[in-house]
């Protein structure tokens, strides 16, 4: 065997060491997880110690937002760093992600990273740019879900989906090449509708009575889009499909049908006495609506508890394998969610509860532990931030902006003055398509198609967004200014459809 010269050996060793110094990246994306339910954000509803740990050891973003508050489009934005009108995935009804387009993971992969996506994908096409993927078909199932595998097979697994996704993520990390940096995206199904907890978490909040939001009985005065929506706990939330009552086992949802006998026995043991009490109580009117709210909260938060526990498993794995010090961990939801505010569940609207998303990031040695950011950041910024952290050039097409300078404490770093939003879907929950802009104090929204109207909010005086100021006396000047800001944002992001709807 020919002996390799010493200087070449040293060069190869140096290259390997340099590659290892590049940070590993773990991005955990949950589904419909409300910041109002995370204790790092001051929630009194439940404790989320593992999610909180990321914030305590890194930075908590208090003003993180999304470009389009719905599942698939949000993931497409995270991958591409481009708005929906640029990446082509505008809604869940008609869109299919074009995997040929540029994504940040492709750049990481070509830069020497091993890349993987495990869990919920929900983009209609197979992942590209990943060395490995294992995804749930469509929305996936909470119990005994199938996984679509990279080799083209379909694998059925026994267990609860949050646990299984974490199992698969750890298995991949065990098998990776330890000499190379990696980027792993863990896509959780939780806390998506219909909020079915792990059997170990059923009953976790049964003795709790949750306070109702002050605007739960919102009458939607002077807000036409809010009047025509179909996402209320009162009228839209179903007793069977959502709350597992009244012949739930006959539904075509599939969750019950997928359970094995042991899982079904635990499910029945928990929900059947609740249903018996409901029938005996013969609730009507507000009493029934408020009962539905309490059931929703208990199921949602119990589902969130299993999510938090598995995020803890991810952090523990990194600790146990001495990966923590050189691994970026980002946690975010694909958007926010309503926990009874305005009487709602779901998302979609540009109002704060769904426009805003929980997000935190840990990067030991680079981000000061316990930091809190008040800068506007968006899911649009994930792609450029990860490329920046990896020392890779940013493609010109990326519309997001790296927030690494902000979180590393660069005094010259400047955040956004305004954020642009555009929601397109015009079917489920009867939410009118709309676009708008948010500044530090104000929000201007343009609804179109289902309703044709404008809304203006002073977030300083009206943080719950119940008083539409558009067209009211004394607000002409700020309206003109905000329309100017909105036009500038539309031009900046080249949203030609919105440009044609400004008047």
N, C-alpha and C positions, 0 to 999 in steps of 0.2 A: 504494500500500500504506500502511495506517495505521501510523504510527510508535508503537512501544511506549514508554510513559513510562519514564524512567530508573529510578524507584524500583521499578517492576515488574520491569525487567530485572535490577536488583540483587537483588531478592527471589528471582527464578528462579535466578540464579547461586548465591546463598547456599543455596538448597534443594538444588541439584545437588551443591554441594560437601559439604553435610551428608550427603547420601545416599552419596557416595563414601567418607566417613569411616567409615561402618558397615563392620565387618570382613567380608571375603569368608570363606567357609567351605568347606573341602574335607575331607570325611570319607571315609576309605579303609577299607572293610570287607573283610577277607579271610575265608576259609572254613576252619575247622578248623586254624588256625595255632597251634601249641603255643608257649607262652612259653618252654618248655625249649629251643627251637631258635633263640632270638633272642639275639644276643650282647650286646645292651643289658641283658639279664637275667642275664648271666654264662655263657651257654651256651658250652660247649667243642665242640659238635657242628659248628657252622658259623659263619661271619661273615655278619652282615646289616648292612652299612655304611650303607645308605640308610634302613632303618627306625631304626637307631641314631641317625642324624642328627637325626631328629625329637626323640628323647629328649635328645640333647646340646644342642639349641637350644631346648628347652622343658622339659617335666616328664615323668618316667617314673612311671607309677602301679604301685607294687609290690603293691598290694592291690586290683586291679580284678576284678570278678566279674560273672556273668550271673544272670538270674532263672530261666532255663530253658535248659539246655544242649543246644540243637538248632537247626538252621539257620534255618528259616522263623520260628519263634516269636521267636528272637533279633532278627531284623530288624523284626518287628512291634513289639517292645518299644522298639527304638531309635527307630522312627518316632513312636510314640505317647507314650512316657514312662509307659506303663501296663503292669502285669503281664498275663500271658497270659489270666487269667480275666476281665480287664476289656476287653482289646482283641479277644478272641474267637479268637485264633489260638494254640491250645494245642499242636498237634502237626502233623507233616507228613503224617499219614495222612488226617485228616478235615477239616482246617481250610482256610478260604479267607478271605483278608484282606478285610475290609469297608472299601473305600476311601472310603466316605462319612464315616467317623469322623474326628475331629480328629487332625491330625498337626502336628509342629513345622514341617514345610516349608510347610504351608498358611499358617501364621502369618507365616513369612518372606516368602512370596509376596505376601500381602496387605500386608506391610510394605515392599514395594518391591524385594524380592529376585528375581532370576532363579534358577530352581531346575531342577536336572537330576539324573536318576539314570541311570547308565550301567553295564552289566554284569549280574552276577547279582542277581536280584530274589527269585525263588522264593517268591512269596506267593499264587500261584493266580489273582490278578486283576490287571488293568492298574493301573499307578501313577496316582495322582491327587494333585493339588497341585504338579505339575511342569510347567514351561514346555516341557521336553523330556525324553524318555526313550527309551532304546535298551537292551533287556534280553535276556538269554539265556532261551530257553524252558526252563522247569523248571530242571534242574541245568546245562544247557548241555553243550557238548563241548570238549575240550581242543584238538582240531585242526579247522580249517575250520568253525567253528561258525556256526549260524544266529543272527540277532538279530531279535527282534520290534521293529518300529519304531512310533513314535507315530502314524504315518499309517495304521496297520493292515496294512502290508506285512510280509513276511518276507524278510530279506536274508541271503544266504549270503556268507560272507567267507573268504578264503584266508589262512591263517596260524595262529599259536599264540595261544590265547585271551587270555593275560595281555598280550601285545603289542597285540592288537587292541582290547582294552578301553581300554588307555592311548591308543592312536591315536584312538579315538572321543572320549575325554575331552578330549584336546588340540584336536581339531577343533571340539568344542563351545565350548571356551574361546576359540578363535580367532574364532568367529562371534558370540559374545555381545555385548550392548550394554555397552561399556566405561564408560558413565556410571552404571551401576547396580551395586550389590553383587550377588554371586552366592553360591549354595550348590550345590555339586556333590558328589554321593555317587558314589564309584567302588566298585562291588561286584565284587570279584575272585572267580573260581571257585577259584583255587588257595588252599589246598592240599587240596582235597576229594579223597576217594577217587575214582578209582583212581591218583592220583599219577603222572600221565604228564608227564615233563619236556619242555621245549622241546628240539628236536634239538641246539641249541648247548650245552645243559647235560647231555646224556646222557654219563655217564662222569665227571662232575665229581668224584665222591667214590669212584670205583672202587677206588682204592688204600687207602682208609680202612677200618680195622676199628673199629667203634664199641663202646664199653663197654656192657654190658648193665646195666639198672637192677638194683639190689640185690634188689628184690622181684619180679623177672621170673618166678620160679617160685613165686609166692605160692600157698599152699594154701587160702586163704580160710577159715581156721578161725574159727568163731563169727560168720560173716557170710553169712547165707543168701542175700541178694540177689546177692552176688558169686559165690556158688556156681552159681546158675542162669543167669547171663548167658551170652550167646553172642557174645563179641567178642574172643576170644583170637587171638593170632598163630598159636598152635599149631593150633587146630581150625577157626577161622572164616575166617582169611585164606586166600584161594584162590590156588592156584599159577597158574591161568590168568587169571582176572578181575583179581586184584590185582597179581600179580607178573609178568604178561606171559610166562609160561612155558606149555609143554605145550598146544598147540593154541589159544593165545590168539586167533589170527586167526579162529577159528570162533565166538567168543563174539558175542552179540548186543549187546554194549556199544556198538558203533558207532564207537569211536575209530579202529581200524584201517581200517574201511570208509570213513571220511571222509578218510583221508590221500591226498594226491596221490602220484604215483610217486616224486618226490624225497624227500618226507617218509618214505614207507614204506621206501625204500632205506636211509635213515639209521637208522630204527627197527630194521630187520632186522640191519643191520651191528653194532648195539650189542647187541641182546638175543639173537640167535641163538648167538653164541659162549658166552654165559652159560648158555643152555639146554643146549648141548652139554657143557659142563663139569659141569653138574648131573647129567645122565644118566650121564656117565662115572663120577662120584663115588658114585652109588648110595647116597646118604645116607639114614639112618634115625634114628628116635628124636630125642634131644636135638640131635644134629648137624644134622638137617634143620630142626628148629624154629629153631635159632640161625642157620642159613643164611637162613631166611625173614626173621628179624629184621633181618639185615644188608641184605638186598635191600629190605625195606620202608624202612629208614633211607635208603638211597642214592636210591631213587626219590622219597621224600617230600622230602628235603633238596634234591635237584636241582630239584624243582618249586618249592620255596620260594625257590631262588636266582633264578628268573625273576621271581617275585613281587617280591622285593626290588629287582631291577634296574629294574622298571617303576615302583616307588614312587620310585626315584631320578629317573626321567624326569619324574614329576609335580613333584618338588621343583625340578628343573632348569628346567622350564617356568616355574614361578613366579618363579624368579630371573631368567631371561632376559627376562621380560616385566614386570619391576619390580613384581611383585605380592606378593612375600614379606613385606614389612614390614606389610602390612595384610590378611594372610590367616591365619586360623586353620587349622591342619592337625591333624586327629585321625586316628590310626591305631589300629584295634582289630580283633580277630577276632570272629566271631559267637559263639565260645566257645573253650575250651581243647581239648586233644586228648591222647590217651595215646600216648607214644612207648616203649611196652614196659613201663611201670609196671604192676604186677599181671599182667603177661603180655598186656596189652591194646593194641588200637588203638581208635579211635572216641572217644565222649564220653558224654553223658547223665547219668552219675552225679554226685552232689553232692560227690564226693571232689575234692580240690584240683585235680588235673590238668585236669579238664574244667569245674569250677565257676569256676575262675580263668581270666581271659583276658588276653592282652597288651593294653596300652593306653598310649598316650602322646599328648601334645598340645603343639603349638608355637603361640605367640601373641606375636610379637616386641613388646617394649615393655610387655607386660602380665604375661608369665610369665618369671621369671628362668631364663636358660639353665642347663642342667645340674641343674635341680631334681629332687628325688625325693620322691614322696608316699607316706606310709605309712598314709594314711587309707583307710577302706573306701569305694570308689566302685563304681557298677554301670552296666551298659549302660542301665539305667532312667534314668540321669541325663544322658544325651547330649542328649535333647530340651530339658529345661529349661535346661541349660548353654548351648546354642546360642541359645536365645531370650534368655537373660540377656545374653549377649555382644552380641547385636544390639539390646539396649535395648528389647525387647518384653515385654509383660506375659505372665505364665504362666497358662494356663488352669487353672481349679480342678480339673479332672479329672486333671491330670498327677500321677502318684504319685512320680515321681523328684524329685531335689533338685539344684539347680545346684551344681556344684563350683567355679564361678568364684571365690568368696571364698576357698576353700581354696588354689587354685593361685596366686592373686594375693598370698598371704601375709597375709591379714587375720587378725590375732591373735585376733579374736573368733569366727572361723569354727570351727564344730564339726562334725566328721564323724560317721558312724554308729557306734553301739556294737554293732549287730548287723545281720545281713543275712538276708533271707528268700528261700527258693528253692522252686520247685515244678515238677516234671517229670511229664508226663502220659502220654506215648506208651507203649503196652503191646504192641508188636508186634516191630519190628526189634531184633535183638540181645538180646531177652528180658530187658530191663532193667525191673525193677519200678517202676511209678509211685511217686513219693515226694515229700515236702516236708520242709523242715527249717530250722534256724537256725544261723548261725555267729556266734560272738562272738570277741573277741580271742584267747581261749585254747581254747574248746571248740566242738564241733559236735554237734548232736543231729539225727538223721534218722528220719523215720517212713515206712517202706515199707508199701505196701498193694497189694491186688489179686493180683499174681503171688506175692508173699510178704507175710506179715503180721508185721512185726517192727519193732523199734527198734534204733538204733545210736547209740553215744555215743563221742566221741573227745576225748582230751586232746592238742591239736595241739602243745603245747609239748613233751610227752614222746614223742609218737608222730606226727611230721609226715607219715609215709607212710600213716597210717590203717590199720593192720593189727591193732590191739588194741581190739576192741569192748568198752567198759566197761559197757554198759547191763546193769543187773541184778546187777552185781558188788558184793560187799561193800565198803562205804565210799563208795559213789557215790550214795547215796540223796538226800542234800541237794543236790548239784550237779544231779542229774537233775530234782528238783522245781523248782529255780531256773530251769533251762533250759526246762522245759515252760512255766513262767510267761512267760519271754521269748518263746517260740514262740507262745503264745496271744496275747500282746500284738501280735506282728508280724502274725499272721493277722487280728486285729481291725483293726489299722492299715490293712492293704491290702484288707480286706473280702473275704477268701477263704472263702466260706461252705462250700464243699466240704471244704476242709481242716479247718474248725472242727468238722464232723461226724465227722471221723476221728481226733480227738485221743485217744480212749480205746481 
